[in-house]
């Protein structure tokens, strides 16, 4: 493809791009997309083998990691707040299901909000403040289509189970994903004069080996009648991180096959 002034705006060459939750399903895709665009992806995670092993709920650890990143790369250009808890949801034939609002454990509530919201807050504070001090930068918060609408709990139901045994999408998922949109708009206006742009991406469900009945039920809620493929968010991530979106801040971009239109 011929490089033109327009296409050059998508170039991330030399830019250091931090990704929290960089070992997860989306995190790995973000990493590959950034590399394809010429950028330098830097993964932060608490599991696996990221570039920097760090607990994003620990401010001191994040500050130490920031200094290590600056020592190694000399700059920080973008941050993707991608990390989130995603506990396995299962229906149970014995007792009450823990995912239901009435039974939801306070411990899980705290853990989910710590990673999804506190983590995004602290990473924005530690890395975003640095970007603001240098007069440029981009923060991308990964929300969800369920940051815009409520989950349709009917798609998670299993035949032969009582109401109390049925699993649901946990309340903390909605809280975290809605909260990230609020954080996006707050920081977009707070740091606009400092040259830091802040936007949110709301992806729909990704096809990743889910139960066939679940896929069918969810697809029926989507005008395009299917879930997303794993590679369908990469181009928009590059758009949001790059100069191609240089006049865009405080925006919430839904890529969900049209689900939130209904």
N, C-alpha and C positions, 0 to 999 in steps of 0.2 A: 504494500500500500504506500502510495506517495505521501511523504511527510509534508504537510501544509501547515500554515499558521494555526488553523483550527485544530488539526490533529496533534500538533505540538503541545496544546494546552492540556492534554491528557498525560503528558510525560511526567513521570515521578523520578527521573534520574537524579541520583544522589540524595534523595530525601529519606530521612530516617523515620520509619513509620512503626509506632508501637501498637501491639495487638494484645489486649488482655484476653485470657481464655484462649490463647493462641494454639493450643494443642487439640481443641475440640473440633467438631464437624465444620462449623462455619469458620472458625479461626484458621484452620489449615487452608481453606479456600481463599480467605482474605490474604494470607501469606503468599500463596501462589500468584494471585492477581497483582499484588504489589510488586513482586519480583518481575512478572511479565511486563509491567509498566516501567521498569528500570529502577524502582525504588529499593530501599533496604529494609525489609521486614524484620522487626525485632519482637519475638514472642515472649510474653510474660505469662506464667502459669504456676500453679502449685502442684501439678502432677506431670508425669511424663518427663520429657527432655526438652523444655523450652530453652530459648537463648538465655533467659534469666528466670531462675526459680524464685518466686516471691509470693508472699501472702498479700493480696491487694487490700485486705482489711487492716493492715498494719502500716500506719503512716511512716513510722521511722524506717521500716524495711523498704518502703517505696522511695523514700528520700535517699537512702543508701544506693538503691538500684539506679535512681536517676543519675547520681554521680558516677557510677560505673559506666552507664550508657554514654554519658558525656565524655568520659575519659577515653572510651573505646571509639566512639563515632564523632564526637565533637559537636553534635547538634541533635535536636529533636524537632521534627517538623509536623508530625501528625500523631494522633492517638485514636485508636478504635476501642471504645468501651464495649467489649464483646462478652466478658465473663458473666456467667450466671449459673446458679445451681439448677440442675435438671434431674431431679430424683425420678427413679423408675416408678411409673404409675401402674398399679396392678389391682384388679378386683380380687376380692377374697371371699372364700366360702365359709370362713370362720370369723364370727364377730363383726365388728363395725370397721368400715374402711377408713383408714387414717386420713385420706385425701379430702374427705368430706368436711365442709366448713364446721359442722358441729363437733367433729372429732379432731380437728387439725391441731397437731402438737405445737405448743409454744416454742419449743426448741427448734423445730424445723422453720417456723415463722422467722425466728431471729436469724438463723443461719442463711436463709434465702435472702432476706433483706440486707444482711451484712454483705454478702457477695454481690448481689445485683444492684443495690442502691448505694450502700456505704462505699463499696469498692469503686463504683463509678465516680462518686463524690470525691473520694480521696485521690484517685488517679487524676481527675480533672484538676484538683487542687495542687497536687505535686507537679504534674507534667504540664498542665494547662497554664499554671502561673509562670512557669519557665517560658513557655511560648509567648505569653503576654509580655514578659519582660524583654523578649527579643523582637517584639513588634510584628510577629507573624505566626501562623499555625492553624491547624484544623483539628477539631474534635468530631468524631462520628460516633454517636450512641446507637447501639443495635437494640431497637425495641422489637416490635412484633405487630402483626395484624391484630393480635389480642391486646395491644396497647391502645387500640382505637375502638374496639368493640368488645363485648363480653363473650366468653367462650360459650359455644352451644354444647351443653353437657350431654345432650342426647347422643352425640357421636361416640362417646366413650362407653356406652352401656354394653353389658354382656347379658346374653340370654340365660335365664334360669337362676339369676341372683336377685335377692331382695333389694329394696331401695337402700338399706343401710350398708349392703355389701358392694354396691356399685361404686366404681372409682369416678372421680371428677377431676377436671383441671384444677390444680390447687389455687387458692385465693392469692397466694404470694406471687404467682406468675403474673396475674393481672396487675397487682400492686407495683411490682418491679417495672413491668413494661410501660404502664401508664406513667409511673414516676420518672422514667428516663425521658419521656417526652417533656414533662415539666422542667426537668433539669436542662434539657436542650434549649428551651425557650428562654429560661433564666440566664444561662451562660451566654447565649447568642447576643442578648442585649447588654449584658454586663461587660463583655469583652469586645464588643464591636469596635470601639475606638482604639483598641489595642491591636487590631489586625488579626484577631483569632475568630475564625468562623466555626459555628457549632450547628450541626444538623443531625437528624435522626432518620434511620432507615427502619422501616416496618416490613420485614419479610413475612410471607405466608409460610405455611407448612412445607417442609422439604421431604421428598420421597426418599426413605432410607430404611427399607426393609420392614415397614409397618405391616400389621395385620391387614389382610385383603379387605375385610369388611369395614375396618376403620377408614382405609383409603377411599373406599366407595362412598361412605357416608360423608366424609369431609369433602370429597370432590363434588358431591351434590350441592354443597353450599357455595361453590365457586363458579362464576359464569364461564370460565374457560374449561371447567369440568375436569380439572386435574390438579395434583399437587406440583410444586416446583421441583425441577431437577437441581442437583447439587451445584451446577455451574451457572445458574441463571441469575446470580446476584453479583458476580465478579465485576462485570463492566460498570454497574452502577456504583459500586464501592470506589472504583478508580475515578469515576466522574466526581463523586462527592469529596474525595481526598485531594483532587488535583485543581489546577487553575481553570479547568473547564467549568467549574461551579463557583468562580471567584466572586460573583455577586449574590451568592445564595447563602443565607444564614438564618437560623431559627426555623428552618423548614422541616416538615415531617413527610417523608416520601414512602408511600405504600407500594410495595411490589408484591401483589398477592393474588394475581389472576382475576382481579375484580371483586374479591370476596367482600371487601368493606363497602362496595357500592350497594349491596343488598341489605 
